[in-house]
């Protein structure tokens, strides 16, 4: 899955979390978190963990092409989308 660094940064700003805060919530070092954020292509589990650490829906941090592929969070919660 491709994550958008800009969207991650927006979610971090909303929650007032530094990269160090995000790393702590995710369970890795700050240096490892920077690697995860800079590689952009992450596993499904990593995307989920990142969204949990940011307290947001995973679709909020996906690249636009990935959002279309996986649907919005509202569609999934309403029984549409990921089937």
C-alpha positions as CSV (number, residue, x, y, z in Angstrom):
1,X,0.0,0.0,0.0
2,X,1.2,3.5,-0.8
3,X,0.9,6.0,2.0
4,X,1.0,9.8,1.4
5,X,3.6,11.5,3.6
6,X,1.7,14.8,3.2
7,X,-1.5,13.1,4.5
8,X,0.4,11.5,7.4
9,X,1.8,14.9,8.2
10,X,-1.7,16.5,8.1
11,X,-3.0,13.8,10.5
12,X,0.1,14.3,12.8
13,X,-0.7,18.1,12.8
14,X,-4.3,17.5,13.7
15,X,-3.2,15.3,16.7
16,X,-0.3,17.6,17.5
17,X,2.1,14.6,17.3
18,X,5.8,14.8,16.5
19,X,7.5,12.0,14.6
20,X,8.9,10.8,18.0
21,X,5.3,10.7,19.4
22,X,4.1,8.8,16.4
23,X,7.1,6.4,16.7
24,X,6.2,5.8,20.4
25,X,2.6,5.1,19.6
26,X,3.6,2.8,16.7
27,X,6.2,1.0,18.9
28,X,9.4,1.8,17.0
29,X,12.3,4.2,17.3
30,X,12.1,7.7,15.8
31,X,14.8,6.7,13.2
32,X,12.8,3.6,12.2
33,X,9.6,5.7,11.9
34,X,11.4,8.0,9.5
35,X,12.4,5.0,7.4
36,X,8.7,3.9,7.3
37,X,7.4,7.3,6.4
38,X,10.0,7.9,3.7
39,X,9.6,4.5,2.0
40,X,5.9,5.2,1.3
41,X,5.2,1.6,0.2
42,X,4.2,-0.3,3.3
43,X,2.4,-3.6,4.1
44,X,-1.3,-3.6,4.9
45,X,-0.4,-4.3,8.6
46,X,2.0,-1.4,8.7
47,X,-0.6,0.9,7.2
48,X,-3.1,-0.2,9.8
49,X,-0.7,0.2,12.6
50,X,0.3,3.7,11.3
51,X,-3.4,4.7,11.2
52,X,-4.0,3.4,14.7
53,X,-1.0,5.4,16.0
54,X,-2.4,8.5,14.3
55,X,-5.9,7.7,15.6
56,X,-7.3,8.0,12.0
57,X,-8.9,5.8,9.4
58,X,-6.3,4.1,7.2
59,X,-7.9,5.6,4.0
60,X,-7.0,9.1,5.3
61,X,-3.3,8.4,4.8
62,X,-3.4,6.5,1.5
63,X,-2.3,8.0,-1.8
64,X,-5.3,8.9,-3.9
65,X,-4.9,6.0,-6.2
66,X,-4.9,3.6,-3.2
67,X,-8.0,5.3,-1.8
68,X,-9.9,4.5,-4.9
69,X,-8.7,1.0,-4.9
70,X,-9.6,0.3,-1.2
71,X,-12.6,2.7,-0.9
72,X,-13.3,5.3,1.7
73,X,-13.7,4.4,5.4
74,X,-17.4,5.3,5.2
75,X,-18.0,2.8,2.4
76,X,-16.3,0.0,4.3
77,X,-18.3,0.8,7.4
78,X,-21.5,0.9,5.5
79,X,-20.9,-2.6,4.0
80,X,-19.7,-1.3,0.6
81,X,-16.1,-1.1,-0.7
82,X,-13.8,-3.9,0.5
83,X,-15.5,-7.2,-0.3
